[in-house]
Amino acid sequence: MLFSKHKKKTAEAETVRKFTTILSFLLLLVIFSTLGIMFLEKWSFLDALWHTIITISTVGYGEIHPLSTSGRIFSMFVIIVAFAVFAYGASTVAAMVFEGQLRKIFVIKRMEKMASKLKNHTIICGLGRTGQAAIKELWKEKIPFVVIEKDESKIEEAKENYPNLIYILGDATQDETLIKAGIKSAANLIVATADDADNLFITLSAKNLNPNLRIVTRANREENVLKLKRAGATEVILPNVIGGLRMASLAIRPSVVTFLDIVTHHGEIDLRLEEVRVLKGSPFHGRLLKDLEIPKKTGVIVIGVRRKDGSFILNPTSTTMILEGDSLIIIGTREQAEKLKSFVKGEESE
């Protein structure tokens, strides 16, 4: 499978190229003029360089030595070329200012700086329908995230809905782009591009840069699920399959789907499924559910416990013991869930 593509030049790269071209012309002109004067007038290197600088800059200082006719003709040629280079440089800079390229570069640098300061954040690759749905949920939950997208129009559209959006304009298949998004300090990666090959390549690169990263990857074809998991994806989602299952569920068990919509934030009632981790040092460690009295003290209902080894206890009984590293799967309101999180940390009295 081939992953090579024609990479679209960014505004930053194009601007750097233009400035490099201008500086290269100036440097070549200085070298050419200095060597020419040394050859024609038999001057020392320093005297020829001084003559070149005052000629190109037009500062108006007098000559160190009288020039011969050939030296004057050569100097006039250098002045004409220097004016042409300066004119090209001035028009290029003016064009970049009027076209907003310099402003874009400053914005890009600011975004990269903001992304570099984030820790344990989530990175979303791709702003298609799947990516937009992901950032909508993260934005609602106030979870810090960075978006990677190579289509600038999609970025501009997202900025209208999400003020202060942190984004990286670039190709997520490139390690450099992932690093700019803070992949090494991120906690989660959502790979939501429309191309399974890109998703596979991004997953491989991200896992190599951050082995502890939790990666949720989209797959368009079911036969690619195993490949993505082998590449390092923690979870692989098939949007088409999920859509089909939801349609079937709405047809045969509408009340169940309505309830799930409520607890997955799609309903008007503030009720949610939440995961609360029992960290090291928590007062919950080694205690039974009945002794913790979680429903009484917080109002949430514990519907499951995920052990540290990944196994689940569904509908745990009152005699289920809670241990460090467990995750409590609960149903409750936002306020109740926050109260439980504080309770787990020992911040509230029993």
Number of C-alpha atoms within 10 A of each C-alpha: 4 5 9 8 6 5 9 11 10 15 17 15 11 12 18 12 12 15 14 12 14 16 14 12 17 17 12 11 19 20 14 13 24 22 18 19 24 17 13 14 15 12 18 14 13 11 16 23 19 14 21 24 14 14 20 21 12 12 9 8 9 9 12 11 11 10 14 11 10 12 17 13 11 15 20 14 12 20 18 11 16 20 14 12 18 16 12 13 18 13 12 15 17 13 13 17 13 10 11 12 17 18 13 15 17 12 12 18 15 14 20 21 15 16 26 17 10 17 15 16 18 26 25 26 28 24 24 14 11 17 21 17 12 15 24 14 14 14 14 9 11 9 12 18 24 26 25 24 23 18 14 13 10 14 20 12 11 18 14 10 10 13 8 9 19 21 25 24 20 22 21 28 21 13 16 12 18 22 18 22 32 23 29 20 20 24 18 19 25 25 29 25 24 17 12 20 17 19 26 26 16 28 27 18 20 27 19 15 16 14 12 14 22 19 25 21 27 26 25 19 13 13 9 17 21 11 15 26 18 13 19 22 27 16 14 21 16 15 14 13 13 11 11 11 12 14 13 12 14 14 11 10 11 14 12 12 16 14 13 16 16 17 20 15 16 15 14 9 11 14 23 22 20 20 18 17 19 21 16 13 11 17 18 22 17 12 14 16 18 13 11 17 13 17 16 9 15 19 17 24 18 21 15 18 25 18 16 14 8 10 10 16 14 12 13 14 14 12 11 15 17 21 20 17 17 24 21 23 21 21 20 21 19 16 13 20 23 15 17 24 17 15 20 22 16 14 13 12 7 9
